[in-house]
Amino acid sequence: MRFETPLVPARLIRRYKRFLADCRLEDGQEVTAHCANPGSMMGLAEPGEKIWLEPNDDPKKKLKYGWRLVDHENGHFTGVDTSVPNRALRTALKAREFPELAAYETIRPEVKYGENSRIDFLLTQPGLPDAYVEVKSVTLSREPGLAEFPDSVTARGTKHLGELAKMAAQGHRAILLYLVQRTDCDRFTLAADIDPTYAASFEVAQASGVERMICGTRISPTGVWADPMRFSI
């Protein structure tokens, strides 16, 4: 997924009210950017952090910048926009880059299911069980090379686990796909100390037949692409 507008570098001044970030552009101008991330962004929102913003000239948008990346200034990046994973994964699914899902020809996003829920992707193919794919963006890393989810308590994520378990019980494929939006990680685990309820619910869901997939990313200021590399767990 290529960014629609070339990104511009900046330094983070502060993130506040979850969805707002004051930033300083390279010319010294201070701007407020939209932060499309409801999580804690632990370790990613320190003042002075180098970040990348996407400018826009949409008159319908109050903020003229969106925060897209953290630049770790060591050749690695983290994508902080939680809307990016679904766009990147849709491209990868259509290209059949996941061997486990390559047999599915029809890919439908945001399909209603369960109790007032929407599945990120519903994959269908005659002769195969429907595949319900729920996507989670992973940005937390507290140990070198190790990606973790979640970065804060997520009641919504726990609800999704229950919904997926019900789909598995009905004979469908139910898949939780963790997209690691970091280029500096090759291992993954659940952050049970942050949300023990979610971790326990995952164990129950997995025992019920819910599948887990981990997907990496290739990230640069030009875009974010899904990379179905294998993570150790």
C-alpha positions as CSV (number, residue, x, y, z in Angstrom):
1,M,0.0,0.0,0.0
2,R,1.6,3.2,-1.2
3,F,0.8,6.5,0.6
4,E,-1.3,8.7,-1.5
5,T,0.7,11.8,-0.7
6,P,4.5,12.0,-0.1
7,L,5.2,12.0,3.6
8,V,7.1,14.7,5.3
9,P,9.5,14.3,8.3
10,A,8.8,15.9,11.7
11,R,9.5,15.7,15.4
12,L,6.9,14.8,17.9
13,I,6.1,17.4,20.5
14,R,3.3,15.5,22.3
15,R,0.5,13.1,21.7
16,Y,-2.8,13.8,23.6
17,K,-6.4,12.9,23.7
18,R,-5.4,9.7,21.9
19,F,-6.1,11.0,18.4
20,L,-4.1,14.3,18.4
21,A,-0.4,15.0,18.1
22,D,1.5,18.3,18.1
23,C,4.5,18.1,15.8
24,R,7.3,20.3,14.5
25,L,8.2,20.2,10.8
26,E,11.7,20.6,9.6
27,D,11.2,24.3,8.8
28,G,10.2,24.9,12.5
29,Q,6.5,25.2,11.9
30,E,4.3,23.5,14.5
31,V,1.2,21.6,13.3
32,T,-1.4,19.3,14.8
33,A,-1.7,15.9,13.2
34,H,-4.4,13.3,13.4
35,C,-3.2,10.1,15.2
36,A,-5.3,7.2,13.9
37,N,-4.4,4.9,16.8
38,P,-6.7,4.3,19.8
39,G,-4.0,2.2,21.7
40,S,-1.5,3.4,24.2
41,M,1.3,3.5,21.6
42,M,3.7,2.5,24.4
43,G,7.3,3.4,23.5
44,L,6.2,5.2,20.3
45,A,5.0,8.6,21.5
46,E,8.1,10.1,23.3
47,P,8.7,13.8,22.7
48,G,11.4,14.4,20.2
49,E,10.7,11.2,18.3
50,K,11.3,11.4,14.6
51,I,8.0,10.7,12.8
52,W,6.5,11.0,9.3
53,L,3.3,12.8,8.5
54,E,1.0,12.6,5.5
55,P,-0.3,16.0,4.4
56,N,-3.7,16.5,2.8
57,D,-5.7,19.3,1.2
58,D,-9.1,17.8,1.8
59,P,-11.4,20.6,2.9
60,K,-13.6,18.1,4.8
61,K,-10.7,17.3,7.2
62,K,-10.0,19.7,10.1
63,L,-6.4,18.5,10.4
64,K,-4.1,18.8,7.4
65,Y,-1.7,16.1,8.5
66,G,-1.9,12.5,9.5
67,W,0.7,10.7,11.6
68,R,1.8,7.6,9.7
69,L,5.2,6.4,10.9
70,V,7.7,6.4,13.7
71,D,11.3,6.5,12.4
72,H,13.6,4.7,14.8
73,E,16.6,6.3,13.0
74,N,18.4,3.0,12.7
75,G,16.9,1.9,9.4
76,H,13.7,0.6,11.1
77,F,10.1,1.9,11.1
78,T,6.9,1.4,12.9
79,G,3.5,2.1,11.3
80,V,1.1,3.7,13.8
81,D,-2.0,4.2,11.6
82,T,-4.4,1.3,12.5
83,S,-6.3,1.8,9.2
84,V,-3.3,0.8,7.2
85,P,-3.2,-3.0,7.9
86,N,-6.5,-3.8,6.2
87,R,-5.6,-1.9,3.1
88,A,-2.2,-3.6,2.9
89,L,-3.7,-7.0,3.6
90,R,-6.4,-6.7,1.1
91,T,-3.7,-6.2,-1.6
92,A,-1.8,-9.2,-0.3
93,L,-4.9,-11.4,-0.2
94,K,-5.9,-10.5,-3.7
95,A,-2.3,-11.4,-4.8
96,R,-2.7,-14.7,-3.0
97,E,0.5,-14.1,-1.0
98,F,-0.7,-16.3,1.9
99,P,-0.4,-20.0,1.0
100,E,-2.9,-20.9,3.7
101,L,-5.6,-18.7,2.0
102,A,-4.6,-18.8,-1.6
103,A,-7.5,-21.0,-2.6
104,Y,-10.1,-18.4,-1.9
105,E,-11.1,-16.3,-4.8
106,T,-13.8,-14.0,-3.3
107,I,-12.6,-11.5,-0.7
108,R,-15.2,-9.3,1.0
109,P,-14.2,-6.6,3.5
110,E,-16.3,-5.4,6.5
111,V,-19.0,-8.1,6.5
112,K,-21.5,-8.1,9.3
113,Y,-21.5,-11.2,11.5
114,G,-22.0,-12.3,15.1
115,E,-23.6,-9.8,17.5
116,N,-23.2,-6.3,16.0
117,S,-19.7,-7.1,14.7
118,R,-18.0,-6.8,11.4
119,I,-15.3,-9.2,10.2
120,D,-12.4,-7.5,8.5
121,F,-12.4,-10.0,5.6
122,L,-14.7,-12.8,4.7
123,L,-13.1,-15.2,2.2
124,T,-15.3,-17.6,0.2
125,Q,-14.8,-20.3,-2.3
126,P,-17.1,-23.1,-3.5
127,G,-16.2,-26.4,-1.9
128,L,-14.3,-24.7,1.0
129,P,-15.4,-23.6,4.4
130,D,-15.9,-19.8,4.6
131,A,-12.9,-18.1,6.2
132,Y,-13.5,-15.3,8.7
133,V,-10.3,-13.2,9.0
134,E,-10.0,-10.7,11.9
135,V,-6.9,-8.3,11.7
136,K,-5.0,-6.8,14.6
137,S,-2.3,-4.2,14.2
138,V,0.7,-4.9,16.3
139,T,3.1,-2.0,17.3
140,L,4.3,-2.8,20.8
141,S,7.9,-4.1,21.4
142,R,9.4,-4.0,24.9
143,E,12.2,-6.5,24.1
144,P,14.5,-6.3,21.1
145,G,13.0,-8.3,18.2
146,L,9.8,-9.2,20.1
147,A,6.4,-7.9,18.9
148,E,3.5,-8.0,21.4
149,F,-0.2,-7.5,21.4
150,P,-2.1,-5.8,22.8
151,D,-0.5,-2.5,24.1
152,S,-3.5,-1.8,26.3
153,V,-6.6,-3.5,27.7
154,T,-8.8,-4.4,24.8
155,A,-12.4,-5.4,25.6
156,R,-13.2,-5.1,21.9
157,G,-10.4,-7.5,21.1
158,T,-11.7,-10.0,23.6
159,K,-15.2,-9.7,22.1
160,H,-13.8,-10.5,18.7
161,L,-12.2,-13.7,20.1
162,G,-15.6,-14.9,21.3
163,E,-17.2,-14.1,17.9
164,L,-14.4,-16.0,16.0
165,A,-14.8,-19.0,18.4
166,K,-18.5,-19.2,17.5
167,M,-17.7,-19.2,13.8
168,A,-15.2,-22.0,14.3
169,A,-17.9,-24.0,16.2
170,Q,-20.2,-23.6,13.2
171,G,-17.6,-25.3,10.9
172,H,-16.1,-22.2,9.4
173,R,-12.5,-21.2,9.4
174,A,-11.8,-18.5,11.9
175,I,-8.5,-16.7,11.7
176,L,-6.9,-14.1,13.8
177,L,-4.2,-12.4,11.8
178,Y,-1.7,-10.2,13.7
179,L,-0.1,-7.7,11.3
180,V,3.2,-6.6,12.9
181,Q,3.7,-3.0,11.8
182,R,7.3,-3.0,12.8
183,T,10.4,-3.8,10.8
184,D,12.6,-4.6,13.8
185,C,10.8,-7.7,15.0
186,D,10.8,-11.4,14.0
187,R,9.1,-12.9,17.1
188,F,5.6,-12.5,18.5
189,T,3.8,-13.1,21.7
190,L,0.7,-12.0,23.6
191,A,1.2,-9.3,26.2
192,A,-0.6,-11.3,29.0
193,D,0.7,-8.9,31.7
194,I,-1.1,-6.0,30.0
195,D,-4.4,-7.7,29.4
196,P,-4.6,-11.1,31.1
197,T,-8.3,-11.4,30.1
198,Y,-7.5,-11.2,26.4
199,A,-4.6,-13.7,26.7
200,A,-6.9,-16.2,28.5
201,S,-9.7,-15.7,26.0
202,F,-7.2,-16.3,23.2
203,E,-6.3,-19.7,24.7
204,V,-10.0,-20.6,24.9
205,A,-10.6,-19.4,21.3
206,Q,-7.6,-21.4,20.0
207,A,-8.8,-24.5,21.7
208,S,-12.1,-23.9,20.0
209,G,-10.5,-24.0,16.6
210,V,-9.5,-20.4,16.0
211,E,-6.3,-20.2,13.9
212,R,-3.5,-17.7,14.5
213,M,-1.4,-16.1,11.7
214,I,1.4,-13.6,12.1
215,C,2.3,-11.3,9.2
216,G,5.2,-8.9,9.0
217,T,5.5,-5.7,7.0
218,R,7.9,-3.8,4.8
219,I,7.7,-0.2,5.7
220,S,9.3,3.0,4.4
221,P,8.1,6.6,3.9
222,T,6.7,5.6,0.6
223,G,4.3,2.9,1.9
224,V,3.5,-0.2,4.0
225,W,3.3,-3.6,2.5
226,A,2.3,-6.9,4.0
227,D,5.1,-9.4,4.1
228,P,4.0,-13.0,5.0
229,M,7.3,-13.8,6.6
230,R,7.3,-16.5,9.3
231,F,7.5,-15.3,12.9
232,S,8.7,-17.5,15.7
233,I,6.2,-17.6,18.6
